[in-house]
Amino acid sequence: MNTKHSTTLELPKVLARLAGYASFSAGSDLARALVPSADPEVVARRLRATSEARRLLSVKTDVGLGGVHDVRPYAQAAARDGTLLPQELLDVRSTLIAARELRRTLTRLDTPFPSLADVAARIADLPGLINEIGRCVNADNGEVVDHASPALASIRRELREAYNRLQDKLQRILTNPRFGPYLQEALLTQRGGRYVLPIKSEFRGRIPGIIHDQSTSGATLFIEPLATVDLNNRWRELELKEEHEVQRILHALSQQVGAQERIIDSTVGALAEIDLIFARAKYADATRGVEPNLRDPDAQDGGLIGLRQARHPLLDPATVVPLDVVLAPGTRIVVITGPNTGGKTVALKTVGLLALMAQCGLHIPAADGSTLTLFRKVFADIGDEQSIEQSLSTFSSHLVNITSFLDEVDDRSLVLLDELGAGTDPAEGSALARALLDHLRDRSATVFVATHYPELKVWGHATRGAVNASVEFDAETLKPTFKLTIGLPGRSNAFAIAARLGLPADIVLAARSMVAEGDLKTEDLLADIHRQRELAEAARVAAESAQKEAQRASRELRERLAKIEEERAAILDRARDEAAKQVTLLNDEIESLSKRLSAAQQAEVEAVQARAAELEAMTEPPAPEPLDLPPVDTPQRPIRVGDTVWVRPLDATAQVTAILGRDAEVAIGSMRMKVRLIDVAWRSSPGDASPHKAVEREGRVNMQLATAARLDLDLRGLRAEEAVNALEKHLEAAYLAGLPFTRVIHGKGTGSLRKAVRDALRDNPVVGGVESGKDGEGGDGVTVVRLVTD
């Protein structure tokens, strides 16, 4: 794009306003340097990013670039071994912190805002540099902190001590009554970086010391007492050491910044691009802009330009009159006619400027649905550029400007010509203007031309691909309306204006008689066409208003119906909620009644069991006959596999199946267990002559177990682990007692206890079968266990 023509169309003024919405200097510089692009992908990406930023800033108002600075010059200086100041280092740190936060925010929003996320992905994170600067430099006052290095901490500690000793010594001199008369004032001051006392000049020598300065009047001498020279020297020496160490630390930090110069440059560049995108979004909101639809110039489905309610962005939005510039398919040239100050030039600039803005990625101040074609080149010959120095008249200056770009015009060019052919003989100027338009038409350029020549009206009407347009003028108020009408040429209105301004009627009539009758008829016909068009426009506006009213009524009706439907749904939801609450209450009551019934049944069962126990106690079993048991001091021998032994903890006999170190594995019936050898006593070995004693003892044990074992086991109220332990002991006793089955009472409840019981029964070797109790036995609240029999 030629910058001269962009300047003519006032694009730099728009970019200057755009730069005012940037957050830091790099973004502002990018805004001012923005150049229109003719690449469809580039323009589409710019417009898409602007739209994304508008949506983002409307929902997340806290997103921004606060704390960002253009620190690229600092990084470049540091890369050249320069030493940065503390505030410059803090600017680098705050920029990197803000960049990191912005990157995290935008990359998390990559789905709704992909264009912004792509730019943010170029931002680097330098946590080491951020932390090191923050560790060494105080962000509040910009000073290097004591703990930036051990040496600096030691120097400052000594410096404070030296300062305190110096101040103490000077204060003692100040407060000494002997020296009071010699002092001009009882205060300390500095000269040349050393603390001194103000002494009256007439008492020179009364306080021995070094004179560093005297007052303007000569009445006061500033003396460093000899008693404090060494203290001053030490204090000053430590100050210099402190300055040197601070400079060393700053230089080390600067070297770290310089090492990341490329990354910092890339990061600031990405931040500047995001700042420019945000600025475009803010400017679009300020101008009530919209994203234009980009049209393929080779498509045949519409005109190259379709601007609706377009407004010049530099004019006062309260007074600017919107323009409709909608070209029919195949239309390439628009001839705009009408009176002076009617808005022809504004129309030309509006079309050209909005085209350039769109190609910069800016939303344009127009209505939704506006369409633009991307132009490779935009040329503008607008305004009077006559030059006295170059002896150029208005006509010559226009002609020189047009000649400069005429050979560059092609089918992807937009040409804007104001007052074409003006400034010379009307007949010759008109002929030259028509010849230029024929040339531009042959090159398939898109052309908007403003003119007063009536011959161009005829040319626009008769030439294929051309169309007339006019700016309107109110003959009653003698003021332009600034409205652009495509399809009709403009009227001169000269006679009407002259009459309204008070020119005598006979002069106006005489002038009309001098005009050819055909021209007058044409003017009257144009006036009639304009009136008919105004009536049609009024009818269209009325129809649109009626349509909008109908749409509004329809929308209100739909909203009322939707509200009724919402209320109906709410009533149904409340009814369902109420019904659900009632069902819940009923279920709670049923559960309560079930618990009460279960408790009553349990009480009845317990009463029956208690009565059965009383009856069992009344019927004592017959005493067993005495058995010939071995004496307690039966001789012992080492236990071997196959021996029959007495297991003391179980008070039962068993057969040894394996010796495992200090333990033995024994079998009691079909059950196997491991016991300690010290808990067993030998009774017999295989082949012994008298095994009947062990058999008798085992019979006695079985008899005891049969007496102790009960048919039912009640586990209700126990935890699952306790219930499983009790169940295993009960099964062992029932199996050893030779019971054919047993009943385990666990209740119904949530079913967790029943599941734990049946899982344990599934793996128990003495269990032969499992089934739920019958109706008379408690149903699912009881498990009947059939035991294995030999």
HUKA-V309397 format. One record per residue. N is the residue number from 1. RES is the residue in one small letter. PSI is psi as a letter, one per 30 degrees, with the letter a starting at -180 (999 if undefined). OMEGA is omega in radians with two decimals (NA if undefined). Layout:
BEGIN
((N,RES,PSI,OMEGA) (N,RES,PSI,OMEGA))
END
This chain:
BEGIN
((1,m,k,3.12) (2,n,k,-3.07) (3,t,f,3.13) (4,k,e,-3.11) (5,h,e,3.06) (6,s,e,3.10) (7,t,e,3.11) (8,t,e,3.14) (9,l,g,3.03) (10,e,g,3.06) (11,l,e,3.12) (12,p,e,3.10) (13,k,e,3.10) (14,v,e,-3.14) (15,l,e,3.08) (16,a,e,3.08) (17,r,e,3.09) (18,l,e,-3.12) (19,a,f,3.12) (20,g,f,3.13) (21,y,f,3.12) (22,a,l,-3.08) (23,s,f,3.10) (24,f,l,-2.90) (25,s,e,-3.11) (26,a,e,3.09) (27,g,e,3.10) (28,s,e,3.12) (29,d,e,3.11) (30,l,e,-3.14) (31,a,e,-3.11) (32,r,f,-3.10) (33,a,g,-3.08) (34,l,k,-3.09) (35,v,k,3.10) (36,p,k,3.12) (37,s,k,3.07) (38,a,g,3.11) (39,d,j,-3.11) (40,p,e,-3.12) (41,e,e,-3.14) (42,v,e,-3.12) (43,v,e,3.13) (44,a,e,3.13) (45,r,e,3.12) (46,r,e,-3.12) (47,l,e,3.13) (48,r,e,3.12) (49,a,e,3.11) (50,t,e,3.13) (51,s,e,3.12) (52,e,e,-3.12) (53,a,e,3.11) (54,r,e,3.13) (55,r,e,-3.12) (56,l,e,-3.09) (57,l,f,3.10) (58,s,f,-3.12) (59,v,f,3.13) (60,k,i,-3.07) (61,t,f,-3.11) (62,d,f,3.13) (63,v,k,-3.14) (64,g,a,-3.10) (65,l,h,3.08) (66,g,k,-3.14) (67,g,g,-3.12) (68,v,k,3.08) (69,h,l,3.03) (70,d,j,-3.05) (71,v,g,3.12) (72,r,e,3.08) (73,p,e,3.10) (74,y,e,-3.13) (75,a,e,3.12) (76,q,e,3.11) (77,a,e,3.12) (78,a,e,3.12) (79,a,f,3.09) (80,r,g,3.09) (81,d,g,3.05) (82,g,l,3.11) (83,t,k,-3.11) (84,l,l,3.05) (85,l,l,-3.14) (86,p,e,-3.12) (87,q,e,3.08) (88,e,e,3.07) (89,l,e,3.11) (90,l,e,3.07) (91,d,e,3.09) (92,v,e,-3.11) (93,r,e,-3.11) (94,s,e,3.10) (95,t,e,-3.13) (96,l,e,3.11) (97,i,e,3.12) (98,a,e,3.12) (99,a,e,3.14) (100,r,e,3.14) (101,e,e,-3.14) (102,l,e,3.12) (103,r,e,3.14) (104,r,e,-3.11) (105,t,e,-3.02) (106,l,e,-3.14) (107,t,f,3.04) (108,r,f,-3.10) (109,l,h,-3.05) (110,d,f,-3.13) (111,t,e,3.13) (112,p,f,-3.07) (113,f,i,-3.04) (114,p,e,-3.11) (115,s,e,3.12) (116,l,e,3.14) (117,a,e,3.12) (118,d,e,3.12) (119,v,e,-3.12) (120,a,f,-3.14) (121,a,f,3.12) (122,r,f,3.14) (123,i,k,-3.13) (124,a,l,3.08) (125,d,k,-3.14) (126,l,i,-3.07) (127,p,e,-3.13) (128,g,e,3.13) (129,l,e,3.11) (130,i,e,-3.08) (131,n,e,-3.08) (132,e,e,3.09) (133,i,e,3.12) (134,g,e,3.13) (135,r,e,-3.00) (136,c,f,-3.03) (137,v,k,3.12) (138,n,k,-3.08) (139,a,f,-3.09) (140,d,e,-3.07) (141,n,f,3.09) (142,g,g,3.14) (143,e,l,3.04) (144,v,k,-3.02) (145,v,l,-3.08) (146,d,e,-3.04) (147,h,g,3.06) (148,a,e,3.04) (149,s,l,3.09) (150,p,e,-3.13) (151,a,e,-3.13) (152,l,e,3.11) (153,a,e,-3.14) (154,s,e,-3.13) (155,i,e,-3.10) (156,r,e,3.06) (157,r,e,3.10) (158,e,e,-3.13) (159,l,e,3.11) (160,r,e,3.12) (161,e,e,3.14) (162,a,e,3.12) (163,y,e,-3.13) (164,n,e,3.12) (165,r,e,3.13) (166,l,e,-3.13) (167,q,e,3.11) (168,d,e,-3.12) (169,k,e,-3.14) (170,l,e,3.13) (171,q,e,3.11) (172,r,e,3.10) (173,i,e,-3.13) (174,l,e,-3.05) (175,t,g,3.12) (176,n,k,-3.11) (177,p,f,-3.11) (178,r,e,-3.09) (179,f,f,-3.07) (180,g,e,-3.12) (181,p,f,-3.08) (182,y,f,-3.02) (183,l,k,3.02) (184,q,e,3.07) (185,e,l,3.14) (186,a,i,3.12) (187,l,l,3.10) (188,l,k,3.08) (189,t,l,-3.10) (190,q,k,3.01) (191,r,k,-3.14) (192,g,g,3.11) (193,g,g,-3.14) (194,r,k,-3.13) (195,y,k,-3.10) (196,v,l,3.10) (197,l,k,3.08) (198,p,j,-3.08) (199,i,k,3.06) (200,k,k,-3.02) (201,s,f,-3.11) (202,e,f,3.13) (203,f,g,3.09) (204,r,k,3.12) (205,g,f,3.14) (206,r,e,3.02) (207,i,j,-3.08) (208,p,k,3.13) (209,g,a,-3.10) (210,i,k,3.13) (211,i,k,3.13) (212,h,f,-3.07) (213,d,l,3.00) (214,q,l,-3.11) (215,s,l,-3.13) (216,t,e,-3.13) (217,s,f,-3.10) (218,g,g,-3.10) (219,a,f,-3.07) (220,t,k,3.03) (221,l,k,3.12) (222,f,j,-2.97) (223,i,k,3.01) (224,e,j,-3.10) (225,p,k,3.12) (226,l,f,-3.12) (227,a,f,-3.10) (228,t,g,-3.09) (229,v,e,-3.13) (230,d,e,3.13) (231,l,e,3.10) (232,n,e,3.12) (233,n,e,-3.13) (234,r,e,-3.14) (235,w,e,-3.13) (236,r,e,3.11) (237,e,e,3.13) (238,l,e,3.07) (239,e,e,3.14) (240,l,e,3.09) (241,k,e,3.11) (242,e,e,3.14) (243,e,e,-3.13) (244,h,e,-3.13) (245,e,e,3.10) (246,v,e,3.12) (247,q,e,3.11) (248,r,e,3.14) (249,i,e,3.13) (250,l,e,3.13) (251,h,e,3.11) (252,a,e,3.09) (253,l,e,3.14) (254,s,e,3.10) (255,q,e,3.08) (256,q,e,3.10) (257,v,e,-3.14) (258,g,e,3.12) (259,a,f,3.14) (260,q,g,-3.03) (261,e,e,-3.13) (262,r,e,-3.13) (263,i,e,3.12) (264,i,e,3.12) (265,d,e,3.13) (266,s,e,-3.14) (267,t,e,3.13) (268,v,e,3.08) (269,g,e,3.10) (270,a,e,3.10) (271,l,e,3.12) (272,a,e,3.12) (273,e,e,3.09) (274,i,e,3.11) (275,d,e,3.11) (276,l,e,3.13) (277,i,e,3.11) (278,f,e,3.11) (279,a,e,3.10) (280,r,e,3.12) (281,a,e,-3.13) (282,k,e,3.12) (283,y,e,3.10) (284,a,e,3.09) (285,d,e,-3.10) (286,a,e,-3.10) (287,t,g,-3.10) (288,r,h,-3.10) (289,g,l,3.09) (290,v,l,3.06) (291,e,j,-3.12) (292,p,l,3.02) (293,n,k,-3.13) (294,l,k,-3.06) (295,r,k,3.04) (296,d,k,-3.09) (297,p,f,-3.13) (298,d,f,-3.14) (299,a,l,-3.08) (300,q,g,-3.02) (301,d,g,-3.14) (302,g,l,3.11) (303,g,l,-3.10) (304,l,f,-3.12) (305,i,k,3.09) (306,g,i,-3.12) (307,l,k,3.14) (308,r,k,-3.14) (309,q,h,-3.12) (310,a,k,-3.11) (311,r,k,3.06) (312,h,k,-3.01) (313,p,f,-3.11) (314,l,f,3.12) (315,l,l,-3.12) (316,d,j,-3.10) (317,p,f,-3.14) (318,a,f,-3.07) (319,t,f,-3.08) (320,v,k,3.13) (321,v,k,-3.14) (322,p,k,-3.13) (323,l,k,2.97) (324,d,j,3.13) (325,v,i,-3.08) (326,v,j,-3.09) (327,l,k,3.09) (328,a,l,3.09) (329,p,k,3.12) (330,g,f,-3.14) (331,t,k,-3.11) (332,r,f,-3.04) (333,i,k,3.12) (334,v,k,3.12) (335,v,j,-3.08) (336,i,k,3.11) (337,t,l,-3.14) (338,g,l,-3.07) (339,p,l,3.04) (340,n,l,-3.11) (341,t,g,-3.13) (342,g,f,3.09) (343,g,g,-3.14) (344,k,e,-3.12) (345,t,e,3.11) (346,v,e,3.12) (347,a,e,3.11) (348,l,e,-3.10) (349,k,e,-3.14) (350,t,e,3.14) (351,v,e,-3.11) (352,g,e,-3.10) (353,l,e,3.14) (354,l,e,3.07) (355,a,e,3.13) (356,l,e,3.13) (357,m,e,-3.14) (358,a,e,-3.12) (359,q,f,2.96) (360,c,f,-3.09) (361,g,g,3.14) (362,l,k,2.97) (363,h,k,-3.03) (364,i,k,3.09) (365,p,i,-3.13) (366,a,a,-3.13) (367,a,l,3.09) (368,d,k,3.13) (369,g,f,3.12) (370,s,k,-3.04) (371,t,k,3.09) (372,l,l,3.02) (373,t,k,3.10) (374,l,k,3.13) (375,f,k,3.09) (376,r,e,-3.12) (377,k,k,3.08) (378,v,k,-3.14) (379,f,k,-3.12) (380,a,k,3.00) (381,d,i,-3.03) (382,i,k,3.08) (383,g,l,-3.11) (384,d,j,-3.09) (385,e,h,-3.13) (386,q,k,-3.07) (387,s,j,3.09) (388,i,e,-3.09) (389,e,e,-3.12) (390,q,g,3.13) (391,s,h,3.14) (392,l,k,3.04) (393,s,l,3.09) (394,t,e,-3.13) (395,f,e,-3.10) (396,s,e,-3.10) (397,s,e,3.09) (398,h,e,-3.08) (399,l,e,3.10) (400,v,e,-3.13) (401,n,e,-3.12) (402,i,e,-3.13) (403,t,e,-3.07) (404,s,f,-3.11) (405,f,g,-3.00) (406,l,e,-3.11) (407,d,f,-3.12) (408,e,f,-3.05) (409,v,k,3.05) (410,d,a,-3.06) (411,d,f,3.10) (412,r,g,-3.13) (413,s,k,3.01) (414,l,k,-3.10) (415,v,k,-3.13) (416,l,j,-3.06) (417,l,k,-3.13) (418,d,k,3.13) (419,e,h,-3.13) (420,l,k,3.10) (421,g,g,-3.11) (422,a,l,3.07) (423,g,g,3.11) (424,t,a,3.13) (425,d,k,-3.07) (426,p,e,-3.10) (427,a,e,3.14) (428,e,e,3.12) (429,g,e,3.12) (430,s,e,3.14) (431,a,e,3.12) (432,l,e,3.13) (433,a,e,3.14) (434,r,e,3.12) (435,a,e,3.10) (436,l,e,3.13) (437,l,e,3.07) (438,d,e,3.12) (439,h,e,-3.13) (440,l,e,3.10) (441,r,e,3.11) (442,d,f,3.12) (443,r,g,3.09) (444,s,g,3.11) (445,a,l,3.01) (446,t,k,-2.97) (447,v,k,2.95) (448,f,k,-3.09) (449,v,k,3.07) (450,a,k,-3.05) (451,t,l,3.01) (452,h,f,-3.04) (453,y,k,3.08) (454,p,f,3.13) (455,e,e,3.14) (456,l,f,3.03) (457,k,e,3.13) (458,v,e,3.12) (459,w,e,-3.14) (460,g,e,3.14) (461,h,e,-3.01) (462,a,f,-3.03) (463,t,k,3.12) (464,r,k,-3.13) (465,g,f,3.12) (466,a,l,3.14) (467,v,k,3.07) (468,n,l,3.03) (469,a,l,-3.09) (470,s,l,2.97) (471,v,k,-2.99) (472,e,l,-3.11) (473,f,k,-3.13) (474,d,j,-3.11) (475,a,f,-3.14) (476,e,e,-3.10) (477,t,f,-3.09) (478,l,h,3.14) (479,k,k,3.09) (480,p,k,3.09) (481,t,f,-3.13) (482,f,g,3.09) (483,k,k,3.13) (484,l,k,3.14) (485,t,j,3.11) (486,i,k,3.06) (487,g,f,-3.14) (488,l,k,3.06) (489,p,l,-3.14) (490,g,l,3.07) (491,r,l,-3.13) (492,s,e,-3.14) (493,n,g,-3.05) (494,a,e,-3.11) (495,f,e,-3.13) (496,a,e,-3.13) (497,i,e,-3.14) (498,a,e,3.14) (499,a,e,-3.13) (500,r,f,-3.13) (501,l,f,3.03) (502,g,g,3.07) (503,l,k,-3.10) (504,p,k,-3.06) (505,a,e,-3.10) (506,d,e,3.10) (507,i,e,3.13) (508,v,e,3.14) (509,l,e,3.12) (510,a,e,3.13) (511,a,e,3.13) (512,r,e,-3.12) (513,s,f,-3.14) (514,m,f,-3.13) (515,v,k,-3.14) (516,a,k,-3.09) (517,e,e,-3.14) (518,g,e,3.12) (519,d,e,3.11) (520,l,e,3.11) (521,k,e,3.11) (522,t,e,3.14) (523,e,e,3.12) (524,d,e,3.13) (525,l,e,3.10) (526,l,e,3.12) (527,a,e,3.13) (528,d,e,3.12) (529,i,e,3.11) (530,h,e,3.12) (531,r,e,3.13) (532,q,e,3.13) (533,r,e,3.10) (534,e,e,3.09) (535,l,e,3.12) (536,a,e,3.12) (537,e,e,3.10) (538,a,e,3.11) (539,a,e,3.12) (540,r,e,3.12) (541,v,e,3.12) (542,a,e,3.13) (543,a,e,3.10) (544,e,e,3.12) (545,s,e,3.12) (546,a,e,3.12) (547,q,e,3.10) (548,k,e,3.12) (549,e,e,3.11) (550,a,e,3.11) (551,q,e,3.10) (552,r,e,3.12) (553,a,e,3.12) (554,s,e,3.12) (555,r,e,3.11) (556,e,e,3.13) (557,l,e,3.12) (558,r,e,3.13) (559,e,e,3.11) (560,r,e,3.12) (561,l,e,3.13) (562,a,e,3.13) (563,k,e,3.10) (564,i,e,3.14) (565,e,e,3.10) (566,e,e,3.13) (567,e,e,3.12) (568,r,e,3.13) (569,a,e,3.13) (570,a,e,3.12) (571,i,e,3.12) (572,l,e,3.13) (573,d,e,3.12) (574,r,e,3.12) (575,a,e,3.12) (576,r,e,3.12) (577,d,e,3.13) (578,e,e,3.12) (579,a,e,3.12) (580,a,e,3.10) (581,k,e,3.13) (582,q,e,3.12) (583,v,e,3.12) (584,t,e,3.11) (585,l,e,3.12) (586,l,e,3.12) (587,n,e,3.10) (588,d,e,-3.14) (589,e,e,3.11) (590,i,e,3.13) (591,e,e,3.11) (592,s,e,3.11) (593,l,e,3.12) (594,s,e,3.12) (595,k,e,3.13) (596,r,e,3.12) (597,l,e,3.13) (598,s,e,3.13) (599,a,e,3.12) (600,a,e,3.12) (601,q,e,3.14) (602,q,e,3.11) (603,a,e,-3.14) (604,e,e,3.12) (605,v,e,-3.14) (606,e,e,3.10) (607,a,e,3.13) (608,v,e,3.14) (609,q,e,3.12) (610,a,e,3.13) (611,r,e,3.11) (612,a,e,3.11) (613,a,e,3.10) (614,e,e,-3.14) (615,l,e,3.13) (616,e,e,3.13) (617,a,e,-3.14) (618,m,f,-3.12) (619,t,i,-3.11) (620,e,k,3.07) (621,p,l,3.14) (622,p,k,-3.13) (623,a,k,3.12) (624,p,k,3.11) (625,e,k,3.13) (626,p,k,3.14) (627,l,l,3.11) (628,d,i,-3.09) (629,l,k,3.11) (630,p,k,3.12) (631,p,l,-3.10) (632,v,e,-3.08) (633,d,h,3.10) (634,t,k,-3.13) (635,p,k,-3.13) (636,q,l,2.98) (637,r,l,-3.12) (638,p,k,-3.13) (639,i,k,3.10) (640,r,l,3.07) (641,v,k,-3.14) (642,g,f,-3.14) (643,d,l,2.96) (644,t,k,-3.05) (645,v,l,3.06) (646,w,k,-3.13) (647,v,j,-3.02) (648,r,e,-3.10) (649,p,e,-3.14) (650,l,f,-3.08) (651,d,h,-3.09) (652,a,l,3.07) (653,t,l,3.14) (654,a,l,3.12) (655,q,k,-3.11) (656,v,k,3.13) (657,t,f,3.11) (658,a,k,3.05) (659,i,k,-3.07) (660,l,i,-3.13) (661,g,c,3.13) (662,r,g,-3.14) (663,d,l,3.08) (664,a,k,3.03) (665,e,k,-3.07) (666,v,l,3.12) (667,a,k,3.05) (668,i,j,-3.02) (669,g,b,3.11) (670,s,g,-3.13) (671,m,k,3.09) (672,r,k,3.10) (673,m,l,-3.13) (674,k,k,3.13) (675,v,l,3.09) (676,r,k,-3.13) (677,l,f,-3.11) (678,i,f,-3.14) (679,d,g,3.11) (680,v,l,3.11) (681,a,k,-3.12) (682,w,k,3.07) (683,r,e,3.11) (684,s,l,3.09) (685,s,l,3.11) (686,p,k,3.14) (687,g,f,3.09) (688,d,k,-3.07) (689,a,f,-3.04) (690,s,i,3.10) (691,p,f,-3.06) (692,h,f,-3.12) (693,k,e,3.13) (694,a,e,3.13) (695,v,e,3.13) (696,e,e,3.14) (697,r,e,3.13) (698,e,e,3.09) (699,g,e,3.10) (700,r,e,3.14) (701,v,e,-3.13) (702,n,e,3.12) (703,m,e,3.11) (704,q,e,3.14) (705,l,e,3.11) (706,a,e,3.13) (707,t,e,-3.07) (708,a,e,-3.06) (709,a,k,3.09) (710,r,l,-3.10) (711,l,e,-3.07) (712,d,k,3.03) (713,l,j,-3.11) (714,d,j,-3.10) (715,l,g,-3.07) (716,r,k,-3.13) (717,g,f,3.13) (718,l,l,2.99) (719,r,l,-3.03) (720,a,e,-3.11) (721,e,e,3.11) (722,e,e,-3.11) (723,a,e,-3.13) (724,v,e,3.11) (725,n,e,3.13) (726,a,e,-3.13) (727,l,e,-3.12) (728,e,e,3.12) (729,k,e,-3.12) (730,h,e,3.13) (731,l,e,3.13) (732,e,e,-3.14) (733,a,e,-3.14) (734,a,e,3.13) (735,y,e,-3.13) (736,l,f,3.12) (737,a,f,3.11) (738,g,g,3.13) (739,l,k,3.14) (740,p,f,3.12) (741,f,l,3.05) (742,t,l,3.13) (743,r,k,3.12) (744,v,j,-3.11) (745,i,j,-3.12) (746,h,f,3.14) (747,g,l,-3.12) (748,k,d,3.10) (749,g,b,3.13) (750,t,f,3.13) (751,g,f,-3.08) (752,s,e,3.13) (753,l,e,3.10) (754,r,e,-3.14) (755,k,e,3.14) (756,a,e,3.13) (757,v,e,-3.06) (758,r,e,3.03) (759,d,e,3.12) (760,a,e,3.13) (761,l,e,-3.09) (762,r,e,-3.06) (763,d,f,-3.08) (764,n,k,-3.04) (765,p,f,-3.09) (766,v,f,-3.10) (767,v,k,3.13) (768,g,f,-3.14) (769,g,l,-3.09) (770,v,k,3.05) (771,e,l,3.13) (772,s,l,3.12) (773,g,l,3.09) (774,k,l,-3.08) (775,d,e,-3.12) (776,g,f,-3.09) (777,e,f,3.14) (778,g,g,3.06) (779,g,b,-3.10) (780,d,f,3.09) (781,g,f,-3.11) (782,v,k,3.03) (783,t,k,3.10) (784,v,k,-3.07) (785,v,j,3.03) (786,r,k,-3.06) (787,l,l,3.11) (788,v,k,3.08) (789,t,k,-3.12) (790,d,999,NA))
END
